[in-house]
Amino acid sequence: MNPVLLYTLIIAGTFVGALASYFFKNATTNLNSVFDLIKSKSIWIGGILYLIAAANNVFVLRYMDYSVILPLASITYIFTMILANRLLGERITRRKIGGLVCVVAGAMLLAHG
């Protein structure tokens, strides 16, 4: 399979996973009981998005090594930081950027090692 397509699928899957986490965060806003959680549209959207991201990983695992794909999943942290900033108003600090650079650099070393 085309490597560009596979890497594109990995990046898309990590974005979908980060978006799923955002919806899970939204599900906690008016949470008073387990029943509120079950009735929450956000929890269902997040769950479906996680399922899509997992199915994407299963597909890509057919063509690429596990030891390459899973470290590349750390790209999720990039999308998580951007979504947290844009949608939740969280600050992106130098310390967070430094940590993110270390994680992604380590993942790249593992993926191409």
N, C-alpha and C positions, 0 to 999 in steps of 0.2 A: 504494500500500500504506500501511497505517496507520503513521504515524511513531513512535508509542509502541511498536508491535511491532518496528519496525526497530531502535530504540535498545535495546530489551530484548534483541534478538538480538545486537547488538554487545556489550553488557555480558556476556551469557551466553558469547559466543565468547571474550571476553578472559579470563573465569574459566577456561574449559576449556583455553585456551592456557597459563595460569599453572599449572594442575593438571598439564598435560602436562610442563612443565618440572620440576615436583616429582618426577614419576616418573622423568625422566631423571636427576635428581640421585640418586635412590634406586638407580638402575642402576649407579652408580659405586661403591657401597659395597664389594662383593666382586669388584671387577674386577681380574683378573690377566692376561687375554688378550682378544683379539677374540672368541674362542669363548665366553667368559663373558658378554660383552656380547650376543651373538646369542641365548644361552640365557636371558637375563634376562627375566622376566615384566614387570618395570618398564619396560624399554626398549620392549617391544611395546605395553604399555598407553599409555605416553607417546606413541608414534608414532601409535597409533589416535586418541588425544585430539587430537593436532596435526592429523591429517587431518580430524577433525570440525570443529575450529576453522577450518581453511582452507576447508572446504566451506561453512561458515556465512558466512565473509567473501565468498566468491564469490556466494552467494545475495544477501547484502545489497548487494553492489556493483551488482547489477542495478537497484536502486532508489535508490541514493544515490551522491553524488559520491565519487570516489576521494580527493579532497583533504579530504573530511570524515571518511571512515571510517578511513583510516590514522592520522591524528593521534589519533583517539579510541581507537585500539588501545593507546595509552599507559596506558589504564586498567588494563592488565595489570600494571603496576608496583604498583598498589595491592594487587591480589590476591596478587601475588608476595611482597610484604612481609608481608602477613597470614599466608600459608601458611608462609613461612620462619620466622616467629615462632611460630606455633601448632604446626607439625609438625616443625620442625627445631630449635626453641629459640633461634633467632637473635634478637639484641637489636634493637629498633627505637629508634634514637637520634634526637635532635633534628636532627642533620645529615641523616639519611636522610629524615626527614619534610619538612625544608626542601627538599631536592632533589626529592622527590616532588611537593610543592606547585608548585614551579617547572615541572616537566615537565607536570603535568596542567593548570596554568593556561595554559601555552603551547599545549597541544593544544586547549584550549577556544577560545582566541583564533583559532587556525587553522581550527577546525571551524565557527566562527560568524562568520568574517571574510569 
